[in-house]
Amino acid sequence: MYKRLISFIFMAFWAGLSPLCADKPVPWQMGFQEPVTPIMERIIGLHDILMITITSIGVIVFVLLGYAVYKFSAKRNPNPSKTSHNTLLEVVWTTIPVLILLGISFPTFKLIYYMDKVEDAELTVKVVGRQWYWHYSYPDQEFEFDSIMVPENEVSDPGLRLLEVDNPVVIPVNTTVRFLLTADDVIHSFAVPAFGIKQDTVPGRVAEIWTRVTKEGTYYGQCSELCGSEHAYMPIAVKVVSKEEYQKWLESAKQQFAMEDAAPSHHRTGNEIVLAQNNNARK
């Protein structure tokens, strides 16, 4: 039993270290995915500061508690002190937490303002959440498309179950990208952990976030707001390519999705999407 417990702890610890270079969630993951944007790098930096802070506070509190239990036990103090107030001590334990919170607030607000401010976006992508798939449009290039989860029996990698899509978003590397987010039906949430972005998409409102990815690759996320019975089947895939490859994809995408847009417009419902996926899975 003890060997199994030790093995379990070792596997959990190792799995917590291994995903540091992953672009998707992996079994037993406990750490962050590898940051590939300035926002996520700053989020992890703030997280590390807070972890050191709260760990230090926890250690100090437990040491003081242990000291108090040992020093002032009934055995060592048969006649306990009748002291009920200590002005200096009360001022100290009120002032120190306030100073700690102020120290935490400065880097926190700095990060929030950094995440909120979009400067000189080079590309705009509009994201629309629908039950239960994502719809993307490139306003400057005048084309749009749906992005739907690939059925489980068709995924190229078992690790991409519930993550792989038929049409990923494609953006160029080292480019400031503005995402405009909304929804057609209920509230969804657009989240890509490696980018450090998570934003609710609300019907009737348009939210704005930005990112600048510094490393090529395909990065995955999921809808992070309970949006109905098929909420688990709304993955997000963002493919980051070189600027040369992006221009090539842009030309082919304009032709591909322009042909699809030429057909009568019809927004597929969630039931239609799920029915189509089930039919494909039976084939």
LODO-773354 format. One record per residue: x, y, z of N, C-alpha, C in turn; residue number from 0. Coordinates in nm, 3 decimals. Layout:
// residues N
R,nxx,nyy,nzz,caxx,cayy,cazz,cxx,cyy,czz,num
R,X,Y,Z,X,Y,Z,X,Y,Z,NUM;
...
//
This chain:
// residues 283
R,nxx,nyy,nzz,caxx,cayy,cazz,cxx,cyy,czz,num
R,0.083,-0.121,0.000,0.000,0.000,0.000,0.086,0.126,0.000,0;
R,0.192,0.124,0.086,0.278,0.240,0.094,0.355,0.261,-0.037,1;
R,0.393,0.151,-0.100,0.465,0.163,-0.228,0.375,0.226,-0.333,2;
R,0.248,0.186,-0.334,0.154,0.243,-0.430,0.132,0.391,-0.404,3;
R,0.126,0.429,-0.276,0.107,0.569,-0.241,0.228,0.652,-0.283,4;
R,0.348,0.600,-0.257,0.470,0.671,-0.297,0.476,0.684,-0.448,5;
R,0.441,0.577,-0.520,0.441,0.580,-0.666,0.342,0.683,-0.718,6;
R,0.224,0.690,-0.654,0.122,0.786,-0.695,0.172,0.929,-0.677,7;
R,0.235,0.957,-0.562,0.286,1.091,-0.536,0.395,1.127,-0.636,8;
R,0.484,1.031,-0.666,0.591,1.057,-0.762,0.535,1.088,-0.900,9;
R,0.435,1.009,-0.943,0.375,1.031,-1.075,0.307,1.168,-1.082,10;
R,0.238,1.206,-0.975,0.170,1.336,-0.974,0.272,1.449,-0.980,11;
R,0.383,1.433,-0.904,0.487,1.536,-0.904,0.552,1.548,-1.041,12;
R,0.585,1.434,-1.101,0.649,1.436,-1.232,0.556,1.492,-1.338,13;
R,0.429,1.455,-1.331,0.332,1.506,-1.427,0.312,1.656,-1.411,14;
R,0.330,1.706,-1.290,0.317,1.849,-1.269,0.431,1.926,-1.333,15;
R,0.548,1.861,-1.347,0.661,1.926,-1.411,0.659,1.911,-1.562,16;
R,0.611,1.797,-1.611,0.621,1.767,-1.753,0.543,1.861,-1.844,17;
R,0.423,1.914,-1.803,0.349,1.996,-1.896,0.401,2.137,-1.910,18;
R,0.516,2.168,-1.852,0.568,2.303,-1.863,0.601,2.339,-2.007,19;
R,0.614,2.240,-2.094,0.642,2.269,-2.234,0.526,2.222,-2.322,20;
R,0.407,2.210,-2.266,0.292,2.159,-2.340,0.207,2.274,-2.391,21;
R,0.136,2.252,-2.503,0.044,2.351,-2.558,-0.100,2.306,-2.542,22;
R,-0.120,2.201,-2.466,-0.254,2.147,-2.439,-0.250,2.079,-2.303,23;
R,-0.365,2.060,-2.238,-0.365,1.991,-2.109,-0.324,1.846,-2.124,24;
R,-0.256,1.793,-2.024,-0.210,1.655,-2.025,-0.253,1.588,-1.895,25;
R,-0.260,1.454,-1.893,-0.300,1.384,-1.770,-0.210,1.420,-1.652,26;
R,-0.270,1.436,-1.537,-0.203,1.466,-1.410,-0.139,1.605,-1.408,27;
R,-0.178,1.691,-1.497,-0.116,1.824,-1.501,-0.150,1.904,-1.378,28;
R,-0.049,1.967,-1.319,-0.070,2.052,-1.203,-0.013,2.192,-1.224,29;
R,0.073,2.209,-1.322,0.134,2.339,-1.346,0.071,2.409,-1.465,30;
R,0.122,2.527,-1.496,0.074,2.602,-1.611,0.129,2.542,-1.740,31;
R,0.059,2.572,-1.850,0.117,2.542,-1.980,0.229,2.643,-2.009,32;
R,0.313,2.608,-2.104,0.424,2.698,-2.137,0.370,2.832,-2.185,33;
R,0.411,2.943,-2.127,0.362,3.074,-2.172,0.420,3.111,-2.308,34;
R,0.335,3.158,-2.397,0.382,3.196,-2.530,0.339,3.339,-2.565,35;
R,0.293,3.413,-2.465,0.256,3.553,-2.487,0.310,3.635,-2.370,36;
R,0.331,3.765,-2.391,0.375,3.851,-2.279,0.275,3.852,-2.165,37;
R,0.146,3.841,-2.197,0.044,3.841,-2.091,0.062,3.721,-2.000,38;
R,0.074,3.602,-2.058,0.086,3.481,-1.977,0.217,3.480,-1.898,39;
R,0.323,3.533,-1.955,0.449,3.541,-1.881,0.433,3.627,-1.756,40;
R,0.359,3.736,-1.769,0.338,3.824,-1.654,0.243,3.761,-1.552,41;
R,0.144,3.687,-1.601,0.053,3.618,-1.510,0.130,3.518,-1.425,42;
R,0.218,3.440,-1.488,0.296,3.342,-1.414,0.392,3.412,-1.317,43;
R,0.449,3.525,-1.359,0.536,3.600,-1.270,0.463,3.647,-1.145,44;
R,0.340,3.700,-1.164,0.260,3.743,-1.050,0.221,3.623,-0.963,45;
R,0.186,3.512,-1.028,0.151,3.390,-0.953,0.267,3.346,-0.864,46;
R,0.388,3.349,-0.917,0.504,3.306,-0.839,0.526,3.397,-0.718,47;
R,0.508,3.528,-0.739,0.522,3.622,-0.627,0.419,3.592,-0.518,48;
R,0.294,3.568,-0.561,0.187,3.542,-0.465,0.209,3.409,-0.393,49;
R,0.260,3.309,-0.465,0.286,3.180,-0.401,0.392,3.193,-0.292,50;
R,0.498,3.269,-0.320,0.602,3.291,-0.220,0.544,3.366,-0.100,51;
R,0.459,3.465,-0.130,0.400,3.546,-0.023,0.310,3.463,0.068,52;
R,0.216,3.389,0.008,0.122,3.314,0.091,0.188,3.196,0.161,53;
R,0.290,3.138,0.098,0.363,3.029,0.164,0.438,3.080,0.286,54;
R,0.501,3.197,0.270,0.573,3.257,0.383,0.477,3.290,0.497,55;
R,0.360,3.346,0.462,0.261,3.379,0.566,0.215,3.252,0.637,56;
R,0.189,3.147,0.559,0.144,3.021,0.618,0.247,2.963,0.713,57;
R,0.375,2.965,0.673,0.481,2.911,0.759,0.491,2.991,0.888,58;
R,0.489,3.125,0.876,0.500,3.210,0.995,0.384,3.187,1.090,59;
R,0.262,3.178,1.036,0.144,3.158,1.120,0.152,3.024,1.193,60;
R,0.190,2.918,1.121,0.197,2.786,1.186,0.308,2.780,1.290,61;
R,0.421,2.849,1.266,0.529,2.854,1.365,0.482,2.926,1.491,62;
R,0.415,3.039,1.471,0.364,3.114,1.587,0.257,3.033,1.662,63;
R,0.172,2.964,1.586,0.069,2.883,1.649,0.131,2.769,1.730,64;
R,0.231,2.703,1.670,0.299,2.596,1.743,0.370,2.646,1.867,65;
R,0.431,2.764,1.854,0.499,2.823,1.970,0.399,2.855,2.081,66;
R,0.283,2.912,2.042,0.182,2.948,2.141,0.125,2.823,2.210,67;
R,0.102,2.717,2.134,0.050,2.593,2.191,0.150,2.534,2.291,68;
R,0.278,2.538,2.253,0.381,2.481,2.340,0.406,2.570,2.462,69;
R,0.423,2.699,2.439,0.464,2.791,2.546,0.355,2.815,2.649,70;
R,0.230,2.821,2.598,0.121,2.859,2.689,0.023,2.745,2.713,71;
R,0.072,2.625,2.714,-0.013,2.511,2.745,-0.050,2.511,2.893,72;
R,-0.155,2.438,2.928,-0.199,2.433,3.069,-0.091,2.376,3.160,73;
R,-0.009,2.284,3.107,0.096,2.223,3.187,0.201,2.326,3.228,74;
R,0.235,2.417,3.134,0.339,2.516,3.162,0.282,2.644,3.222,75;
R,0.151,2.662,3.213,0.088,2.782,3.269,-0.036,2.744,3.348,76;
R,-0.019,2.687,3.465,-0.136,2.648,3.546,-0.219,2.769,3.586,77;
R,-0.155,2.887,3.595,-0.226,3.011,3.625,-0.212,3.107,3.506,78;
R,-0.301,3.097,3.410,-0.286,3.177,3.288,-0.299,3.326,3.315,79;
R,-0.237,3.404,3.225,-0.242,3.549,3.236,-0.383,3.599,3.210,80;
R,-0.421,3.708,3.279,-0.552,3.768,3.261,-0.551,3.880,3.157,81;
R,-0.439,3.896,3.086,-0.428,4.004,2.986,-0.527,3.981,2.872,82;
R,-0.602,4.085,2.838,-0.702,4.072,2.730,-0.672,4.163,2.611,83;
R,-0.588,4.265,2.630,-0.557,4.358,2.520,-0.408,4.390,2.523,84;
R,-0.356,4.416,2.402,-0.219,4.464,2.387,-0.218,4.558,2.268,85;
R,-0.215,4.687,2.296,-0.231,4.787,2.191,-0.125,4.773,2.082,86;
R,0.001,4.758,2.121,0.108,4.749,2.023,0.089,4.627,1.933,87;
R,0.057,4.512,1.995,0.038,4.390,1.917,-0.081,4.403,1.820,88;
R,-0.188,4.467,1.864,-0.305,4.483,1.777,-0.274,4.575,1.660,89;
R,-0.196,4.680,1.684,-0.156,4.770,1.575,-0.069,4.696,1.475,90;
R,0.023,4.615,1.526,0.114,4.541,1.438,0.040,4.442,1.350,91;
R,-0.051,4.361,1.410,-0.116,4.258,1.330,-0.228,4.315,1.241,92;
R,-0.258,4.443,1.259,-0.348,4.510,1.165,-0.269,4.577,1.052,93;
R,-0.157,4.638,1.088,-0.078,4.713,0.990,-0.008,4.620,0.890,94;
R,0.051,4.512,0.939,0.126,4.422,0.849,0.039,4.365,0.738,95;
R,-0.082,4.309,0.767,-0.166,4.260,0.656,-0.203,4.370,0.556,96;
R,-0.227,4.492,0.605,-0.259,4.603,0.515,-0.142,4.631,0.421,97;
R,-0.022,4.632,0.476,0.098,4.656,0.394,0.118,4.544,0.292,98;
R,0.091,4.420,0.335,0.105,4.308,0.242,0.005,4.321,0.127,99;
R,-0.120,4.355,0.158,-0.222,4.371,0.053,-0.187,4.486,-0.041,100;
R,-0.135,4.596,0.014,-0.093,4.706,-0.072,0.022,4.664,-0.163,101;
R,0.117,4.588,-0.108,0.228,4.540,-0.190,0.182,4.449,-0.302,102;
R,0.079,4.367,-0.276,0.025,4.279,-0.379,-0.055,4.356,-0.483,103;
R,-0.123,4.462,-0.439,-0.214,4.534,-0.529,-0.140,4.603,-0.643,104;
R,-0.021,4.654,-0.620,0.049,4.729,-0.725,0.080,4.642,-0.847,105;
R,0.148,4.527,-0.833,0.171,4.445,-0.952,0.043,4.388,-1.010,106;
R,-0.060,4.367,-0.925,-0.187,4.314,-0.974,-0.257,4.413,-1.066,107;
R,-0.271,4.538,-1.020,-0.336,4.640,-1.103,-0.254,4.670,-1.228,108;
R,-0.123,4.666,-1.216,-0.037,4.689,-1.332,-0.062,4.584,-1.439,109;
R,-0.077,4.458,-1.396,-0.105,4.349,-1.491,-0.244,4.364,-1.552,110;
R,-0.343,4.399,-1.470,-0.480,4.415,-1.521,-0.484,4.523,-1.628,111;
R,-0.419,4.637,-1.603,-0.418,4.744,-1.702,-0.343,4.703,-1.828,112;
R,-0.236,4.626,-1.812,-0.161,4.579,-1.928,-0.246,4.487,-2.015,113;
R,-0.321,4.398,-1.950,-0.406,4.305,-2.025,-0.522,4.376,-2.094,114;
R,-0.568,4.486,-2.034,-0.688,4.553,-2.084,-0.659,4.646,-2.201,115;
R,-0.537,4.692,-2.215,-0.505,4.795,-2.314,-0.456,4.732,-2.444,116;
R,-0.528,4.759,-2.554,-0.489,4.709,-2.686,-0.423,4.823,-2.763,117;
R,-0.298,4.804,-2.799,-0.226,4.909,-2.870,-0.190,4.865,-3.012,118;
R,-0.233,4.943,-3.109,-0.192,4.924,-3.249,-0.205,4.778,-3.294,119;
R,-0.325,4.726,-3.289,-0.348,4.588,-3.333,-0.322,4.577,-3.483,120;
R,-0.249,4.474,-3.523,-0.218,4.451,-3.664,-0.318,4.360,-3.731,121;
R,-0.400,4.291,-3.653,-0.498,4.197,-3.707,-0.617,4.192,-3.612,122;
R,-0.737,4.188,-3.668,-0.859,4.178,-3.589,-0.934,4.051,-3.627,123;
R,-0.972,3.975,-3.524,-1.050,3.853,-3.544,-1.175,3.864,-3.457,124;
R,-1.290,3.847,-3.519,-1.415,3.849,-3.444,-1.454,3.707,-3.407,125;
R,-1.490,3.687,-3.282,-1.526,3.554,-3.230,-1.671,3.559,-3.182,126;
R,-1.751,3.465,-3.232,-1.891,3.456,-3.191,-1.917,3.318,-3.132,127;
R,-1.961,3.314,-3.008,-1.995,3.187,-2.945,-2.137,3.148,-2.977,128;
R,-2.154,3.022,-3.018,-2.288,2.970,-3.048,-2.299,2.831,-2.987,129;
R,-2.421,2.792,-2.953,-2.441,2.656,-2.902,-2.435,2.557,-3.019,130;
R,-2.331,2.471,-3.024,-2.216,2.466,-2.937,-2.094,2.457,-3.025,131;
R,-2.057,2.570,-3.083,-1.938,2.581,-3.167,-1.899,2.728,-3.174,132;
R,-1.783,2.753,-3.233,-1.733,2.890,-3.246,-1.740,2.935,-3.391,133;
R,-1.771,3.061,-3.409,-1.775,3.120,-3.542,-1.672,3.233,-3.545,134;
R,-1.584,3.230,-3.644,-1.477,3.330,-3.655,-1.492,3.409,-3.784,135;
R,-1.458,3.536,-3.777,-1.456,3.618,-3.898,-1.334,3.710,-3.895,136;
R,-1.281,3.736,-4.013,-1.169,3.827,-4.031,-1.224,3.951,-4.103,137;
R,-1.266,4.053,-4.031,-1.334,4.168,-4.093,-1.252,4.236,-4.202,138;
R,-1.122,4.250,-4.180,-1.040,4.319,-4.279,-1.022,4.238,-4.406,139;
R,-1.032,4.106,-4.395,-1.015,4.019,-4.512,-1.150,3.975,-4.570,140;
R,-1.258,4.002,-4.499,-1.394,3.979,-4.546,-1.425,3.832,-4.573,141;
R,-1.394,3.747,-4.476,-1.442,3.609,-4.483,-1.462,3.558,-4.341,142;
R,-1.539,3.452,-4.328,-1.572,3.396,-4.197,-1.597,3.247,-4.210,143;
R,-1.591,3.178,-4.096,-1.610,3.033,-4.099,-1.647,2.982,-3.961,144;
R,-1.700,2.860,-3.958,-1.732,2.792,-3.832,-1.617,2.702,-3.792,145;
R,-1.602,2.681,-3.663,-1.500,2.591,-3.610,-1.569,2.492,-3.518,146;
R,-1.573,2.366,-3.559,-1.651,2.263,-3.491,-1.560,2.150,-3.445,147;
R,-1.589,2.094,-3.331,-1.508,1.986,-3.276,-1.508,1.864,-3.367,148;
R,-1.391,1.804,-3.384,-1.379,1.680,-3.461,-1.428,1.565,-3.374,149;
R,-1.513,1.476,-3.428,-1.562,1.362,-3.349,-1.447,1.279,-3.293,150;
R,-1.471,1.216,-3.179,-1.365,1.143,-3.109,-1.301,1.035,-3.196,151;
R,-1.379,0.970,-3.280,-1.324,0.861,-3.361,-1.243,0.911,-3.479,152;
R,-1.232,1.043,-3.496,-1.157,1.098,-3.609,-1.037,1.182,-3.567,153;
R,-1.012,1.194,-3.437,-0.901,1.279,-3.392,-0.768,1.216,-3.432,154;
R,-0.672,1.301,-3.467,-0.541,1.252,-3.512,-0.453,1.207,-3.396,155;
R,-0.479,1.261,-3.277,-0.399,1.229,-3.159,-0.494,1.208,-3.042,156;
R,-0.487,1.093,-2.973,-0.577,1.070,-2.859,-0.570,1.180,-2.754,157;
R,-0.455,1.245,-2.744,-0.441,1.354,-2.648,-0.520,1.478,-2.685,158;
R,-0.572,1.481,-2.809,-0.650,1.596,-2.855,-0.800,1.569,-2.851,159;
R,-0.840,1.464,-2.780,-0.982,1.436,-2.764,-1.053,1.556,-2.702,160;
R,-1.162,1.597,-2.763,-1.242,1.713,-2.721,-1.168,1.845,-2.742,161;
R,-1.059,1.843,-2.818,-0.983,1.966,-2.843,-0.964,1.996,-2.992,162;
R,-0.957,1.893,-3.074,-0.930,1.914,-3.217,-1.054,1.966,-3.288,163;
R,-1.033,2.058,-3.383,-1.144,2.117,-3.457,-1.117,2.105,-3.607,164;
R,-1.224,2.125,-3.686,-1.207,2.115,-3.831,-1.140,2.239,-3.890,165;
R,-1.169,2.356,-3.836,-1.112,2.481,-3.887,-1.054,2.564,-3.772,166;
R,-0.924,2.553,-3.746,-0.865,2.634,-3.639,-0.851,2.781,-3.681,167;
R,-0.844,2.866,-3.582,-0.808,3.006,-3.609,-0.660,3.011,-3.645,168;
R,-0.625,3.089,-3.744,-0.485,3.101,-3.785,-0.443,3.246,-3.770,169;
R,-0.334,3.267,-3.698,-0.280,3.401,-3.680,-0.129,3.397,-3.699,170;
R,-0.067,3.508,-3.738,0.078,3.510,-3.755,0.151,3.529,-3.623,171;
R,0.272,3.477,-3.617,0.355,3.489,-3.497,0.406,3.632,-3.483,172;
R,0.434,3.673,-3.359,0.488,3.806,-3.330,0.402,3.917,-3.392,173;
R,0.272,3.902,-3.380,0.177,4.000,-3.434,0.073,4.031,-3.326,174;
R,0.045,4.157,-3.305,-0.057,4.196,-3.208,-0.194,4.173,-3.269,175;
R,-0.270,4.084,-3.207,-0.401,4.044,-3.259,-0.510,4.089,-3.162,176;
R,-0.610,4.156,-3.216,-0.726,4.197,-3.137,-0.839,4.098,-3.160,177;
R,-0.896,4.045,-3.050,-1.014,3.958,-3.059,-1.135,4.037,-3.012,178;
R,-1.238,4.042,-3.097,-1.366,4.101,-3.061,-1.462,3.985,-3.035,179;
R,-1.519,3.982,-2.914,-1.595,3.863,-2.873,-1.739,3.897,-2.839,180;
R,-1.829,3.812,-2.888,-1.970,3.823,-2.855,-2.033,3.685,-2.866,181;
R,-2.164,3.677,-2.847,-2.234,3.549,-2.856,-2.371,3.572,-2.919,182;
R,-2.425,3.466,-2.979,-2.555,3.475,-3.045,-2.670,3.426,-2.958,183;
R,-2.639,3.345,-2.855,-2.748,3.280,-2.782,-2.735,3.296,-2.630,184;
R,-2.635,3.229,-2.571,-2.613,3.236,-2.426,-2.468,3.280,-2.402,185;
R,-2.433,3.297,-2.275,-2.297,3.338,-2.242,-2.201,3.220,-2.260,186;
R,-2.096,3.241,-2.335,-1.986,3.146,-2.348,-1.860,3.213,-2.292,187;
R,-1.748,3.144,-2.298,-1.622,3.203,-2.251,-1.507,3.152,-2.338,188;
R,-1.436,3.246,-2.398,-1.325,3.216,-2.488,-1.196,3.213,-2.406,189;
R,-1.134,3.095,-2.393,-1.017,3.081,-2.306,-0.910,2.996,-2.373,190;
R,-0.788,3.047,-2.376,-0.671,2.973,-2.425,-0.561,2.988,-2.319,191;
R,-0.538,2.884,-2.237,-0.446,2.897,-2.124,-0.305,2.941,-2.161,192;
R,-0.249,2.891,-2.270,-0.112,2.926,-2.306,-0.098,3.074,-2.341,193;
R,-0.210,3.138,-2.379,-0.208,3.280,-2.412,-0.236,3.367,-2.290,194;
R,-0.293,3.307,-2.186,-0.330,3.386,-2.069,-0.454,3.471,-2.094,195;
R,-0.544,3.424,-2.181,-0.666,3.500,-2.210,-0.789,3.417,-2.173,196;
R,-0.888,3.483,-2.118,-1.017,3.422,-2.084,-1.118,3.534,-2.075,197;
R,-1.217,3.532,-2.164,-1.313,3.640,-2.170,-1.452,3.585,-2.200,198;
R,-1.549,3.623,-2.120,-1.687,3.583,-2.147,-1.738,3.649,-2.274,199;
R,-1.816,3.574,-2.351,-1.883,3.629,-2.469,-2.031,3.641,-2.435,200;
R,-2.081,3.763,-2.437,-2.216,3.793,-2.390,-2.303,3.839,-2.506,201;
R,-2.421,3.780,-2.524,-2.510,3.824,-2.632,-2.543,3.973,-2.620,202;
R,-2.534,4.043,-2.731,-2.566,4.185,-2.732,-2.454,4.277,-2.691,203;
R,-2.338,4.220,-2.652,-2.224,4.301,-2.613,-2.098,4.251,-2.684,204;
R,-2.005,4.342,-2.707,-1.879,4.306,-2.771,-1.764,4.336,-2.674,205;
R,-1.691,4.234,-2.639,-1.573,4.249,-2.552,-1.448,4.248,-2.638,206;
R,-1.341,4.303,-2.583,-1.217,4.315,-2.658,-1.100,4.265,-2.574,207;
R,-1.021,4.175,-2.630,-0.897,4.130,-2.568,-0.790,4.127,-2.675,208;
R,-0.666,4.107,-2.635,-0.559,4.103,-2.734,-0.455,3.999,-2.694,209;
R,-0.373,3.963,-2.789,-0.263,3.871,-2.763,-0.152,3.895,-2.864,210;
R,-0.034,3.848,-2.829,0.082,3.855,-2.919,0.163,3.728,-2.894,211;
R,0.149,3.631,-2.981,0.212,3.500,-2.960,0.354,3.504,-3.014,212;
R,0.448,3.457,-2.935,0.590,3.466,-2.972,0.648,3.333,-3.021,213;
R,0.566,3.229,-3.027,0.617,3.098,-3.067,0.515,3.029,-3.157,214;
R,0.561,2.974,-3.268,0.471,2.904,-3.360,0.423,2.772,-3.298,215;
R,0.305,2.731,-3.339,0.248,2.606,-3.287,0.096,2.614,-3.288,216;
R,0.033,2.507,-3.242,-0.113,2.503,-3.230,-0.148,2.495,-3.082,217;
R,-0.230,2.587,-3.039,-0.263,2.599,-2.898,-0.414,2.579,-2.879,218;
R,-0.449,2.514,-2.768,-0.586,2.471,-2.749,-0.647,2.532,-2.623,219;
R,-0.777,2.550,-2.629,-0.855,2.597,-2.515,-0.995,2.541,-2.526,220;
R,-1.081,2.581,-2.438,-1.221,2.535,-2.437,-1.311,2.645,-2.386,221;
R,-1.438,2.632,-2.417,-1.536,2.722,-2.358,-1.532,2.702,-2.207,222;
R,-1.523,2.812,-2.132,-1.507,2.803,-1.988,-1.625,2.860,-1.912,223;
R,-1.740,2.861,-1.976,-1.863,2.906,-1.911,-1.974,2.806,-1.944,224;
R,-2.037,2.752,-1.840,-2.142,2.652,-1.863,-2.250,2.711,-1.954,225;
R,-2.266,2.651,-2.072,-2.352,2.712,-2.174,-2.457,2.615,-2.229,226;
R,-2.477,2.503,-2.162,-2.579,2.410,-2.208,-2.530,2.267,-2.203,227;
R,-2.610,2.177,-2.257,-2.582,2.034,-2.245,-2.456,1.991,-2.319,228;
R,-2.418,2.062,-2.424,-2.298,2.026,-2.502,-2.183,2.121,-2.475,229;
R,-2.182,2.180,-2.358,-2.077,2.277,-2.322,-1.936,2.218,-2.337,230;
R,-1.921,2.090,-2.308,-1.788,2.027,-2.312,-1.735,2.010,-2.453,231;
R,-1.818,2.037,-2.554,-1.779,2.010,-2.692,-1.761,2.139,-2.772,232;
R,-1.704,2.241,-2.706,-1.676,2.368,-2.772,-1.527,2.401,-2.760,233;
R,-1.440,2.321,-2.823,-1.296,2.348,-2.811,-1.254,2.469,-2.895,234;
R,-1.138,2.519,-2.862,-1.077,2.632,-2.934,-0.939,2.587,-2.979,235;
R,-0.908,2.607,-3.105,-0.775,2.576,-3.157,-0.723,2.697,-3.232,236;
R,-0.605,2.742,-3.192,-0.542,2.858,-3.256,-0.408,2.813,-3.313,237;
R,-0.395,2.823,-3.443,-0.271,2.784,-3.510,-0.189,2.910,-3.537,238;
R,-0.068,2.911,-3.482,0.021,3.026,-3.499,0.130,2.988,-3.597,239;
R,0.140,3.063,-3.705,0.234,3.032,-3.813,0.321,3.154,-3.843,240;
R,0.421,3.134,-3.927,0.505,3.247,-3.969,0.422,3.343,-4.054,241;
R,0.469,3.463,-4.069,0.394,3.562,-4.145,0.383,3.523,-4.292,242;
R,0.484,3.455,-4.343,0.479,3.409,-4.482,0.372,3.301,-4.498,243;
R,0.369,3.205,-4.405,0.268,3.099,-4.411,0.128,3.156,-4.390,244;
R,0.118,3.258,-4.306,-0.013,3.320,-4.282,-0.067,3.381,-4.411,245;
R,0.018,3.448,-4.487,-0.027,3.508,-4.613,-0.075,3.401,-4.711,246;
R,-0.005,3.288,-4.714,-0.049,3.178,-4.801,-0.184,3.123,-4.755,247;
R,-0.198,3.103,-4.622,-0.326,3.054,-4.571,-0.437,3.153,-4.600,248;
R,-0.407,3.282,-4.591,-0.506,3.387,-4.613,-0.563,3.377,-4.755,249;
R,-0.477,3.357,-4.852,-0.523,3.347,-4.991,-0.612,3.225,-5.011,250;
R,-0.570,3.111,-4.956,-0.650,2.990,-4.972,-0.781,2.999,-4.892,251;
R,-0.775,3.063,-4.774,-0.896,3.075,-4.692,-0.999,3.164,-4.759,252;
R,-0.954,3.270,-4.824,-1.047,3.359,-4.893,-1.125,3.284,-5.000,253;
R,-1.055,3.197,-5.071,-1.123,3.118,-5.174,-1.212,3.012,-5.113,254;
R,-1.161,2.939,-5.015,-1.239,2.831,-4.955,-1.366,2.880,-4.888,255;
R,-1.352,2.980,-4.802,-1.468,3.024,-4.726,-1.557,3.119,-4.804,256;
R,-1.501,3.181,-4.911,-1.587,3.261,-4.998,-1.684,3.171,-5.072,257;
R,-1.637,3.050,-5.111,-1.724,2.954,-5.179,-1.834,2.906,-5.085,258;
R,-1.798,2.883,-4.959,-1.898,2.838,-4.862,-1.999,2.948,-4.833,259;
R,-1.949,3.075,-4.832,-2.039,3.187,-4.803,-2.134,3.213,-4.918,260;
R,-2.100,3.163,-5.037,-2.187,3.184,-5.152,-2.317,3.105,-5.139,261;
R,-2.316,2.999,-5.057,-2.436,2.921,-5.034,-2.532,3.000,-4.948,262;
R,-2.664,2.964,-4.948,-2.761,3.036,-4.865,-2.718,3.039,-4.719,263;
R,-2.730,3.154,-4.658,-2.686,3.170,-4.518,-2.778,3.096,-4.423,264;
R,-2.718,3.017,-4.335,-2.797,2.946,-4.235,-2.710,2.917,-4.114,265;
R,-2.743,2.973,-4.002,-2.669,2.948,-3.879,-2.713,2.816,-3.821,266;
R,-2.621,2.721,-3.816,-2.655,2.591,-3.764,-2.680,2.597,-3.614,267;
R,-2.780,2.526,-3.571,-2.811,2.521,-3.429,-2.725,2.416,-3.361,268;
R,-2.724,2.421,-3.229,-2.646,2.322,-3.154,-2.693,2.181,-3.182,269;
R,-2.824,2.162,-3.193,-2.876,2.028,-3.221,-2.831,1.977,-3.356,270;
R,-2.826,2.065,-3.455,-2.780,2.024,-3.588,-2.633,1.984,-3.586,271;
R,-2.552,2.058,-3.510,-2.410,2.026,-3.500,-2.391,1.890,-3.434,272;
R,-2.459,1.869,-3.322,-2.445,1.742,-3.249,-2.496,1.626,-3.333,273;
R,-2.607,1.645,-3.403,-2.661,1.539,-3.488,-2.563,1.502,-3.598,274;
R,-2.502,1.604,-3.659,-2.404,1.577,-3.765,-2.284,1.501,-3.710,275;
R,-2.238,1.539,-3.589,-2.123,1.469,-3.528,-2.158,1.324,-3.497,276;
R,-2.277,1.300,-3.447,-2.318,1.163,-3.415,-2.329,1.078,-3.541,277;
R,-2.380,1.138,-3.648,-2.388,1.065,-3.775,-2.251,1.029,-3.828,278;
R,-2.156,1.125,-3.816,-2.020,1.098,-3.861,-1.955,0.990,-3.778,279;
R,-1.985,0.988,-3.647,-1.924,0.889,-3.558,-1.975,0.748,-3.589,280;
R,-2.098,0.738,-3.642,-2.153,0.604,-3.672,-2.097,0.549,-3.803,281;
R,-2.046,0.636,-3.889,-1.996,0.589,-4.020,-1.867,0.510,-4.004,282;
//
